[in-house]
Each structure stands twice: as C-alpha cells, then as structure tokens.
Amino acid sequence: MYLNKHKKANDSIEDGVSLEAVQKQFGHSTPITTEIYAQIHELTNF
C-alpha cells in the first residue's frame, strides 16, 4: 500500500504538481511528510 503512495507522489511531482498540492492530496500536516513519500531526489547535471 505504501509503495503505491510513494509512486503516486513521485508521479505527481514529476508531472509538475507542486509539493503543496501533493501535500493536500495526501492529507499530510507538514511538507516534510510529503517529501518522505515523494522521495524527492535532486538531479545533478554533469
């Protein structure tokens, strides 16, 4: 079940949905919780 939450959060953010919108969608009280579910990784361009 949690794997699906991670995937949905990742997919939403990759599609350009703001972190705040994803936070509201999942009902998280803080953006930190959303970041954990989204597993946000910064991409480094070489």
PyMOL Python script that loads the backbone (N, CA, C, O; Angstrom):
from pymol import cmd

cmd.read_pdbstr("""\
ATOM      1  N   MET A   1       0.825  -1.192   0.000  1.00  0.00           N
ATOM      2  CA  MET A   1       0.000   0.000   0.000  1.00  0.00           C
ATOM      3  C   MET A   1       0.866   1.253   0.000  1.00  0.00           C
ATOM      4  O   MET A   1       0.609   2.191  -0.754  1.00  0.00           O
ATOM      5  N   TYR A   2       1.899   1.266   0.850  1.00  0.00           N
ATOM      6  CA  TYR A   2       2.752   2.452   0.902  1.00  0.00           C
ATOM      7  C   TYR A   2       3.546   2.629  -0.376  1.00  0.00           C
ATOM      8  O   TYR A   2       3.871   3.754  -0.756  1.00  0.00           O
ATOM      9  N   LEU A   3       3.863   1.526  -1.045  1.00  0.00           N
ATOM     10  CA  LEU A   3       4.578   1.618  -2.308  1.00  0.00           C
ATOM     11  C   LEU A   3       3.763   2.404  -3.324  1.00  0.00           C
ATOM     12  O   LEU A   3       4.314   3.197  -4.088  1.00  0.00           O
ATOM     13  N   ASN A   4       2.458   2.186  -3.335  1.00  0.00           N
ATOM     14  CA  ASN A   4       1.588   2.932  -4.245  1.00  0.00           C
ATOM     15  C   ASN A   4       1.562   4.414  -3.907  1.00  0.00           C
ATOM     16  O   ASN A   4       1.499   5.255  -4.804  1.00  0.00           O
ATOM     17  N   LYS A   5       1.611   4.743  -2.610  1.00  0.00           N
ATOM     18  CA  LYS A   5       1.651   6.152  -2.204  1.00  0.00           C
ATOM     19  C   LYS A   5       2.936   6.805  -2.687  1.00  0.00           C
ATOM     20  O   LYS A   5       2.917   7.925  -3.196  1.00  0.00           O
ATOM     21  N   HIS A   6       4.059   6.097  -2.525  1.00  0.00           N
ATOM     22  CA  HIS A   6       5.331   6.634  -2.994  1.00  0.00           C
ATOM     23  C   HIS A   6       5.274   6.874  -4.500  1.00  0.00           C
ATOM     24  O   HIS A   6       5.699   7.926  -4.977  1.00  0.00           O
ATOM     25  N   LYS A   7       4.761   5.922  -5.238  1.00  0.00           N
ATOM     26  CA  LYS A   7       4.700   6.036  -6.689  1.00  0.00           C
ATOM     27  C   LYS A   7       3.798   7.186  -7.103  1.00  0.00           C
ATOM     28  O   LYS A   7       4.160   7.970  -7.980  1.00  0.00           O
ATOM     29  N   LYS A   8       2.644   7.296  -6.492  1.00  0.00           N
ATOM     30  CA  LYS A   8       1.702   8.367  -6.838  1.00  0.00           C
ATOM     31  C   LYS A   8       2.310   9.741  -6.543  1.00  0.00           C
ATOM     32  O   LYS A   8       2.176  10.663  -7.347  1.00  0.00           O
ATOM     33  N   ALA A   9       2.971   9.878  -5.402  1.00  0.00           N
ATOM     34  CA  ALA A   9       3.601  11.151  -5.055  1.00  0.00           C
ATOM     35  C   ALA A   9       4.717  11.471  -6.045  1.00  0.00           C
ATOM     36  O   ALA A   9       4.811  12.600  -6.526  1.00  0.00           O
ATOM     37  N   ASN A  10       5.561  10.488  -6.355  1.00  0.00           N
ATOM     38  CA  ASN A  10       6.634  10.705  -7.326  1.00  0.00           C
ATOM     39  C   ASN A  10       6.079  11.096  -8.679  1.00  0.00           C
ATOM     40  O   ASN A  10       6.539  12.060  -9.290  1.00  0.00           O
ATOM     41  N   ASP A  11       5.084  10.347  -9.153  1.00  0.00           N
ATOM     42  CA  ASP A  11       4.496  10.626 -10.463  1.00  0.00           C
ATOM     43  C   ASP A  11       3.888  12.023 -10.512  1.00  0.00           C
ATOM     44  O   ASP A  11       4.034  12.736 -11.505  1.00  0.00           O
ATOM     45  N   SER A  12       3.211  12.406  -9.446  1.00  0.00           N
ATOM     46  CA  SER A  12       2.581  13.734  -9.410  1.00  0.00           C
ATOM     47  C   SER A  12       3.621  14.834  -9.488  1.00  0.00           C
ATOM     48  O   SER A  12       3.461  15.784 -10.254  1.00  0.00           O
ATOM     49  N   ILE A  13       4.682  14.722  -8.709  1.00  0.00           N
ATOM     50  CA  ILE A  13       5.711  15.759  -8.698  1.00  0.00           C
ATOM     51  C   ILE A  13       6.457  15.786 -10.028  1.00  0.00           C
ATOM     52  O   ILE A  13       6.771  16.861 -10.540  1.00  0.00           O
ATOM     53  N   GLU A  14       6.743  14.612 -10.591  1.00  0.00           N
ATOM     54  CA  GLU A  14       7.401  14.566 -11.899  1.00  0.00           C
ATOM     55  C   GLU A  14       6.529  15.175 -12.985  1.00  0.00           C
ATOM     56  O   GLU A  14       7.042  15.702 -13.972  1.00  0.00           O
ATOM     57  N   ASP A  15       5.203  15.104 -12.808  1.00  0.00           N
ATOM     58  CA  ASP A  15       4.271  15.692 -13.778  1.00  0.00           C
ATOM     59  C   ASP A  15       4.089  17.193 -13.564  1.00  0.00           C
ATOM     60  O   ASP A  15       3.329  17.837 -14.289  1.00  0.00           O
ATOM     61  N   GLY A  16       4.781  17.749 -12.576  1.00  0.00           N
ATOM     62  CA  GLY A  16       4.741  19.196 -12.374  1.00  0.00           C
ATOM     63  C   GLY A  16       3.777  19.666 -11.304  1.00  0.00           C
ATOM     64  O   GLY A  16       3.582  20.871 -11.145  1.00  0.00           O
ATOM     65  N   VAL A  17       3.171  18.753 -10.566  1.00  0.00           N
ATOM     66  CA  VAL A  17       2.275  19.135  -9.477  1.00  0.00           C
ATOM     67  C   VAL A  17       3.131  19.650  -8.320  1.00  0.00           C
ATOM     68  O   VAL A  17       4.142  19.038  -7.974  1.00  0.00           O
ATOM     69  N   SER A  18       2.733  20.756  -7.732  1.00  0.00           N
ATOM     70  CA  SER A  18       3.519  21.343  -6.650  1.00  0.00           C
ATOM     71  C   SER A  18       3.500  20.457  -5.405  1.00  0.00           C
ATOM     72  O   SER A  18       2.572  19.679  -5.186  1.00  0.00           O
ATOM     73  N   LEU A  19       4.543  20.597  -4.606  1.00  0.00           N
ATOM     74  CA  LEU A  19       4.645  19.838  -3.362  1.00  0.00           C
ATOM     75  C   LEU A  19       3.457  20.153  -2.451  1.00  0.00           C
ATOM     76  O   LEU A  19       2.938  19.265  -1.775  1.00  0.00           O
ATOM     77  N   GLU A  20       3.030  21.412  -2.432  1.00  0.00           N
ATOM     78  CA  GLU A  20       1.902  21.810  -1.593  1.00  0.00           C
ATOM     79  C   GLU A  20       0.610  21.126  -2.040  1.00  0.00           C
ATOM     80  O   GLU A  20      -0.197  20.721  -1.203  1.00  0.00           O
ATOM     81  N   ALA A  21       0.410  20.995  -3.351  1.00  0.00           N
ATOM     82  CA  ALA A  21      -0.791  20.332  -3.860  1.00  0.00           C
ATOM     83  C   ALA A  21      -0.773  18.847  -3.517  1.00  0.00           C
ATOM     84  O   ALA A  21      -1.801  18.278  -3.149  1.00  0.00           O
ATOM     85  N   VAL A  22       0.390  18.223  -3.636  1.00  0.00           N
ATOM     86  CA  VAL A  22       0.511  16.808  -3.278  1.00  0.00           C
ATOM     87  C   VAL A  22       0.289  16.636  -1.777  1.00  0.00           C
ATOM     88  O   VAL A  22      -0.342  15.673  -1.344  1.00  0.00           O
ATOM     89  N   GLN A  23       0.809  17.570  -0.992  1.00  0.00           N
ATOM     90  CA  GLN A  23       0.615  17.534   0.463  1.00  0.00           C
ATOM     91  C   GLN A  23      -0.869  17.544   0.798  1.00  0.00           C
ATOM     92  O   GLN A  23      -1.320  16.757   1.630  1.00  0.00           O
ATOM     93  N   LYS A  24      -1.627  18.423   0.165  1.00  0.00           N
ATOM     94  CA  LYS A  24      -3.069  18.495   0.415  1.00  0.00           C
ATOM     95  C   LYS A  24      -3.776  17.225  -0.055  1.00  0.00           C
ATOM     96  O   LYS A  24      -4.697  16.738   0.601  1.00  0.00           O
ATOM     97  N   GLN A  25      -3.336  16.696  -1.197  1.00  0.00           N
ATOM     98  CA  GLN A  25      -3.953  15.500  -1.753  1.00  0.00           C
ATOM     99  C   GLN A  25      -3.813  14.315  -0.796  1.00  0.00           C
ATOM    100  O   GLN A  25      -4.743  13.525  -0.635  1.00  0.00           O
ATOM    101  N   PHE A  26      -2.648  14.200  -0.164  1.00  0.00           N
ATOM    102  CA  PHE A  26      -2.408  13.081   0.733  1.00  0.00           C
ATOM    103  C   PHE A  26      -2.834  13.379   2.166  1.00  0.00           C
ATOM    104  O   PHE A  26      -2.850  12.476   3.002  1.00  0.00           O
ATOM    105  N   GLY A  27      -3.179  14.633   2.463  1.00  0.00           N
ATOM    106  CA  GLY A  27      -3.637  14.989   3.795  1.00  0.00           C
ATOM    107  C   GLY A  27      -2.527  15.074   4.822  1.00  0.00           C
ATOM    108  O   GLY A  27      -2.767  14.896   6.016  1.00  0.00           O
ATOM    109  N   HIS A  28      -1.313  15.346   4.366  1.00  0.00           N
ATOM    110  CA  HIS A  28      -0.187  15.461   5.295  1.00  0.00           C
ATOM    111  C   HIS A  28      -0.224  16.809   5.994  1.00  0.00           C
ATOM    112  O   HIS A  28      -0.577  17.821   5.390  1.00  0.00           O
ATOM    113  N   SER A  29       0.140  16.817   7.267  1.00  0.00           N
ATOM    114  CA  SER A  29       0.120  18.068   8.028  1.00  0.00           C
ATOM    115  C   SER A  29       1.356  18.918   7.758  1.00  0.00           C
ATOM    116  O   SER A  29       1.326  20.133   7.955  1.00  0.00           O
ATOM    117  N   THR A  30       2.442  18.292   7.309  1.00  0.00           N
ATOM    118  CA  THR A  30       3.658  19.051   7.008  1.00  0.00           C
ATOM    119  C   THR A  30       4.226  18.627   5.659  1.00  0.00           C
ATOM    120  O   THR A  30       4.039  17.488   5.231  1.00  0.00           O
ATOM    121  N   PRO A  31       4.923  19.548   4.988  1.00  0.00           N
ATOM    122  CA  PRO A  31       5.543  19.190   3.716  1.00  0.00           C
ATOM    123  C   PRO A  31       6.666  18.168   3.874  1.00  0.00           C
ATOM    124  O   PRO A  31       7.021  17.485   2.914  1.00  0.00           O
ATOM    125  N   ILE A  32       7.219  18.061   5.065  1.00  0.00           N
ATOM    126  CA  ILE A  32       8.293  17.088   5.298  1.00  0.00           C
ATOM    127  C   ILE A  32       7.768  15.667   5.086  1.00  0.00           C
ATOM    128  O   ILE A  32       8.451  14.828   4.499  1.00  0.00           O
ATOM    129  N   THR A  33       6.569  15.407   5.561  1.00  0.00           N
ATOM    130  CA  THR A  33       5.967  14.090   5.371  1.00  0.00           C
ATOM    131  C   THR A  33       5.780  13.806   3.887  1.00  0.00           C
ATOM    132  O   THR A  33       6.038  12.694   3.425  1.00  0.00           O
ATOM    133  N   THR A  34       5.336  14.801   3.153  1.00  0.00           N
ATOM    134  CA  THR A  34       5.138  14.640   1.713  1.00  0.00           C
ATOM    135  C   THR A  34       6.459  14.357   1.015  1.00  0.00           C
ATOM    136  O   THR A  34       6.519  13.527   0.108  1.00  0.00           O
ATOM    137  N   GLU A  35       7.517  15.043   1.434  1.00  0.00           N
ATOM    138  CA  GLU A  35       8.831  14.817   0.839  1.00  0.00           C
ATOM    139  C   GLU A  35       9.298  13.385   1.081  1.00  0.00           C
ATOM    140  O   GLU A  35       9.936  12.782   0.218  1.00  0.00           O
ATOM    141  N   ILE A  36       8.985  12.849   2.239  1.00  0.00           N
ATOM    142  CA  ILE A  36       9.358  11.460   2.531  1.00  0.00           C
ATOM    143  C   ILE A  36       8.639  10.518   1.570  1.00  0.00           C
ATOM    144  O   ILE A  36       9.255   9.613   1.008  1.00  0.00           O
ATOM    145  N   TYR A  37       7.337  10.728   1.381  1.00  0.00           N
ATOM    146  CA  TYR A  37       6.587   9.875   0.475  1.00  0.00           C
ATOM    147  C   TYR A  37       7.035  10.070  -0.964  1.00  0.00           C
ATOM    148  O   TYR A  37       7.094   9.110  -1.733  1.00  0.00           O
ATOM    149  N   ALA A  38       7.345  11.286  -1.327  1.00  0.00           N
ATOM    150  CA  ALA A  38       7.735  11.577  -2.704  1.00  0.00           C
ATOM    151  C   ALA A  38       9.158  11.125  -2.999  1.00  0.00           C
ATOM    152  O   ALA A  38       9.521  10.938  -4.160  1.00  0.00           O
ATOM    153  N   GLN A  39       9.959  10.948  -1.965  1.00  0.00           N
ATOM    154  CA  GLN A  39      11.352  10.560  -2.137  1.00  0.00           C
ATOM    155  C   GLN A  39      12.029  11.458  -3.167  1.00  0.00           C
ATOM    156  O   GLN A  39      12.583  10.995  -4.163  1.00  0.00           O
ATOM    157  N   ILE A  40      11.964  12.749  -2.893  1.00  0.00           N
ATOM    158  CA  ILE A  40      12.500  13.731  -3.830  1.00  0.00           C
ATOM    159  C   ILE A  40      14.017  13.628  -3.886  1.00  0.00           C
ATOM    160  O   ILE A  40      14.700  13.650  -2.862  1.00  0.00           O
ATOM    161  N   HIS A  41      14.516  13.517  -5.089  1.00  0.00           N
ATOM    162  CA  HIS A  41      15.956  13.490  -5.309  1.00  0.00           C
ATOM    163  C   HIS A  41      16.295  14.590  -6.302  1.00  0.00           C
ATOM    164  O   HIS A  41      15.655  14.718  -7.346  1.00  0.00           O
ATOM    165  N   GLU A  42      17.291  15.369  -5.974  1.00  0.00           N
ATOM    166  CA  GLU A  42      17.717  16.393  -6.910  1.00  0.00           C
ATOM    167  C   GLU A  42      18.560  15.740  -8.001  1.00  0.00           C
ATOM    168  O   GLU A  42      19.429  14.910  -7.733  1.00  0.00           O
ATOM    169  N   LEU A  43      18.285  16.128  -9.201  1.00  0.00           N
ATOM    170  CA  LEU A  43      19.068  15.604 -10.323  1.00  0.00           C
ATOM    171  C   LEU A  43      20.280  16.492 -10.531  1.00  0.00           C
ATOM    172  O   LEU A  43      20.177  17.718 -10.526  1.00  0.00           O
ATOM    173  N   THR A  44      21.393  15.878 -10.709  1.00  0.00           N
ATOM    174  CA  THR A  44      22.627  16.624 -10.963  1.00  0.00           C
ATOM    175  C   THR A  44      23.000  16.468 -12.413  1.00  0.00           C
ATOM    176  O   THR A  44      23.165  15.351 -12.904  1.00  0.00           O
ATOM    177  N   ASN A  45      23.132  17.578 -13.098  1.00  0.00           N
ATOM    178  CA  ASN A  45      23.559  17.544 -14.499  1.00  0.00           C
ATOM    179  C   ASN A  45      25.072  17.657 -14.562  1.00  0.00           C
ATOM    180  O   ASN A  45      25.670  18.576 -14.002  1.00  0.00           O
ATOM    181  N   PHE A  46      25.656  16.730 -15.235  1.00  0.00           N
ATOM    182  CA  PHE A  46      27.109  16.766 -15.383  1.00  0.00           C
ATOM    183  C   PHE A  46      27.474  17.363 -16.713  1.00  0.00           C
ATOM    184  O   PHE A  46      28.657  17.482 -17.032  1.00  0.00           O
TER     185      PHE A  46
END
""", "prot")
cmd.dss("prot")
cmd.show_as("cartoon", "prot")
cmd.util.cbc("prot")
cmd.orient("prot")
